[in-house]
Amino acid sequence: MMMGSQRVHRHSLSFLYPSLARLRSLGEAEARKDDGPLVVSEAFDVIVLNWRLPGFFTHLWDRASLRICADGALNRIAAWAGCRGFGLFQRISTTSAERAGWLPDVVVGDLDSADGELVERLVREHGGRRIAVDAGPVAGMTYDARAGVWANVDVSGIRPGQPPWIVRVPDQNSSDISKCIAMWQHIPRHKRSSTLCIVGSFGGRMDHQIAHLQALYAFSDPADSIVLLGDASASLLLHGSTQDCAVENVIHHRWGEYEGSYCALVPLVPCRSVTTKGLVWNLHNEPLRFGKGGLVSTSNKIDPQSHVVSVRTDEPLVWMIGIPSASEP
């Protein structure tokens, strides 16, 4: 069947670059010529999971608009701040163009691993707002754990630089990453960024990493860009075409400078047709799937002569790429 319209989705890891104004390869005006969602953005929010902090964490934490901690990640951030000679969650003076400091804006989870004393200090010394959310309505708030949906939740008070929220969700049927993303997506769009970086997504337990990849699919929204970040890799979800709309995913990169070593296209759901441009080993209307006789495009590379990578797929497809590897002490 002929597709009625076309749309371009642009993707970038520009938030990892040290000077976005200088290195950004695509201007906003140029991007909007495609009449597709603009995913390249200098503004981004961050979720920190309970895993070791990567070498680029300081850059992300300093520049993030909204800072969300998943449960025990609070302990790691407190230790990280202490290693740098700052008092616990002390804010430091900075230019108006760049907000700095160590205080998270939100802590979310069942709070079974967050240090209780740290939580108390957020409330006692920084005016933190403590909220409990159960499976039913509590103080006008409802969380559907299986659907990963917040309802009747007034999160308008969550703003960068305001007293932190400590949101306890004791439900065990959902992961911390699901609770955090669901809450983030419930924040009105004009009060959050369209790009969300999730630090600590890869490393440690394999079942946790599978859950993080599942979250890409579960919370997929064409208007948002959700990026999973590990010590040495990043992943995001490429959008699939439909009978009514042909979708082209355009990936802007800094191959060999801030991204590199490998890239991959991983079909967690079977794809009947995938076509790429800009890779060393391109695909031409080929199926990708797991299983006997299936093809998964791992250990691929970006063509050094290419400035962008183009991917067309009939189903959502995970894009993975290598990034510099180092961990915070």
N, C-alpha and C positions, 0 to 999 in steps of 0.2 A: 504494500500500500504506500502511496506517495505521502511523504511527510509534509505537513502544511506549513511549518515554520522552522526557522533555524535560530539557535541561541549559542552564544559563546560564554563559557565559564572560564575565568582567568584565575590562576593559582600562583602563589609565590611564597617563598620563605624569607621575604624581605625583612621581616621583623628580626631575623638573626644577624643582619648586616650591621656593622658598626656605625655607618653613616648613611642613613636612608636617603637623605636629600641628595647625596652625591651618587649613590649606587643604584638607586631605583631605576630600572631600565624601561619602565613604561609610565608615561604621563597619564593622569586621570582623564584628561580631555580626549586623548587618543583612544584610551580603553573604552570610553563610552560610545565611540562611533559604532561599535558592534551591537549596541542596544541590548547588551547582555549584562548580567550581574557583575559588578566590579568586586573582585575578591582581593585584589592587590590593595593593601591599606597600610598606612603607617601606624594606625591605632590598633591596639590589640589588648585582649584580656588574657589572664593566665590562671590556670589551675595547677597546683603543685600536689602530686601524689606522694605517698609515703615510700620513697625510694631515694637513693643517693642523688645529690644535686649535680648536674652536669657543669662543665667548665664555663658554659655560656649563661649560667643561671643569673649571675650578678647583672649582666646586661639586660636580660629579660625582666627581672624583678624591678630594676630601676625604671624601666621604660613602660611597663604595663600600666594600662589605665585602671583596670580592676584586678585585685589580687585575691584569689580564692585558695584556701588550704583544705585539702581532704584529710581530716582527722589527724593521724600521727605525723603528717607533714609539718604540722605546727612545731613539733620537737626539732625537726631538722633545720627549720628556718631559724629557730632560736639559737641553736648551736652554731649555725653559719654566721649569724650576726655577731655572736660572741667572739668568734675567731678573728673578726675584723676590728675588734677593739671598741665596738659600740655597745652601750648598755642594752639590756633586753628590750627590743622593739622601740628603741629610741629613734625619734625622727631627727634628721640632720638638715641644716639649712642648705638650700640649693637655688639655682636660678629658677625663674618662673617658667622657663621652657621645659624643665625636666623635674618631675616630682621624684624625690628619693626618700628613703627611710625603710624600716624593716617591719612595719606593722601591717598585717594582712587586713583586708576589708571584710572577709567572710571566712569562717571556719565551718565546714559541713561534714557530717558523718554521724556514726553512732557514738563517737567520742570514747571508744573503749581503748584507744591507743594514744590519744593526745594526753600530754602531761596535765594532770588536774590542776597543779599549781600555776602552770602557764595560762590555762583557761581562766582561773580565778584572777590572775593579774590583768588579763585583758578586760575583765569586767570591773575590777576594783580600781585600776590605775588609768585605764583608757576609756572608761564609759561604755564598755561592750554591752551589747543587748543580747541577752540569753533567751533563746526560743526553743521549745520542744515541739516536735511534729510527730504525731502518731499516725496510724493507719486511718483514723477517722479525724473529723474536724477538731482542731485544738486551737483556740484563740482565732477562729476564722480561717485556719489553714488546713489543707488536706493534701496528702501525698499518696498517689497511686503508685506503689512500688513496682508492680509488674509492668505497668504501662510507662513508668518513668515520667509521670506527669504531675506537676504541681497545679493545684486548683485552689481558688479562693485565697490565694496567698498575696498579701500586700508586701511586695519587695521594693516599693518605690523609695524606701529609705536607704537602700544599699547604694552607696556612692563612694567613689575614691576619696580617701582622706578623711572620711567621717568615722565616728566610733564604730568599731567592728561588730558584726553580727556573729553570734555563736549559735549555729542551728543544729540541734541534736535530732537526728532521724534514726531511732533505734531499730527500725525494720531491717531484718536480715535477708530479705528476698531480693535485695538489689545491692549492687556494689557501690563503693564510694564514688567512683567515677561517674556512674549513672546519676546518683543523687546530685552531684555537683553540676553536671551538664544540664540536667533537667531544670535545676534552679536558675542557672545562667540564662537558659533560653526563655525562662518565664519573666525575666527582667525586661521591661519595655525597651524596644530597640534604640530609642533615642537616648537611653541611659546606659547603654553598653556598646561595645565594639561589635563588628561583624566577624572579626577574626579571634579565635580562641586557641591558645597554645596550651597543651597539657604536658607538663614536665614530669618525667619519671614513668612514662608509659611503657618503656621497654627495659628489661633487666629483671632478674629475680625469678619469681615463680611463673612458669609457663601458662598456667591456667589464668593468672591475672592478665597476662599479655593478650591471651585470646579474648578475654572479656573486654579489654580496651579496644581491640579491633572490632568486636561486635558493636561497641558503642558508636563507632563511626557510622555504621549502617543504621542503628536504632535512632540516632538523633540527626540523621542527614536532613539538611535544609538547604535548598539552592541559594538562599540569601546569606547563609553563614559559611565560614571556612573553619573547620575544626582540624587541628594539626596535632598528631601524637608525636612527642619528642622523647628520644632516649639518649643514651650516652653518645651514640655514634650514628643514629639514623632518625629519619622523620617519615611519617606516613600521613596521607590524607586520602579522602575518598573522591574519585572522579565520577561525574554524573553520567548516567546512561541516557540514550535517546529513547523516545517513545514513538508511537505511530503518528502522533500529532506534531512532534517537535524533534528535529535533528539537533543533537547537542555536540559541540566540539569543546573539548577541554584543552586549554592553552596554558602550558606551564612555563613560567618565566624563571630562569635559573642563573646562578653565578657558578657554573661548572668549573671546577679546578681552582676556584678562589675561596668560596664559602660553602660549596656543595661539591660532592664528588665521590670517587672511589667505586660507586656502583649505583644502579637504579633498578627497579623491578616493578612489574605489573602483576598483582596477585589477585586471582579471581576467587574470593571467598564464596561467591555464588557463580555458577557457570555463566560464561559469556559466549554467545553464539558467533559474534562478529566483533573483532577488534582491529582497528587500523591505526597505525602510528606514523608520525614523521619526526625527524630530528634525533633518532636513536641510531646507534651503530648497527644493531640488529632490529630492523623495523618489522612490524607485523602488517600483513596485507589481507584484510577481511578474514582473519583467522580466529578459530574458537580457542578460548582459554578455559581450562577446567582442571580440577584435581581428579585423580583416579587413574586407572590403567589406561594407557594410551593418551592421557591428557597432556596438555601443554601449559606450563607456568613460566612466564618470562622473568626469570631471576638472573642475577649476575649480568645484567645488560649495562650499557653505557650510553651516555649522551654523545652525539656526534660533535666533535670539537668545533666544527664549522657552523653549528646551529646555535641560534640565540634563544630559540624556544623549542618546546616539545609539544606536538599536537597529538591528542588521543581521542578517537571516536570509538564508542563502545555501546552495545545495546543494553548492558546491565551495569550497575555500579561496580567500580573496579578500584582496588587499593593501589595507590602509587606510593612507592618507597624510594628513598634516596639517602645516600650517605652524607653525614655532616661531620665536622671536626670532632675528634674524640678526646675528651678530658673530663675529669670530675673535680668538683670543688673539694678542697681539703676539709 
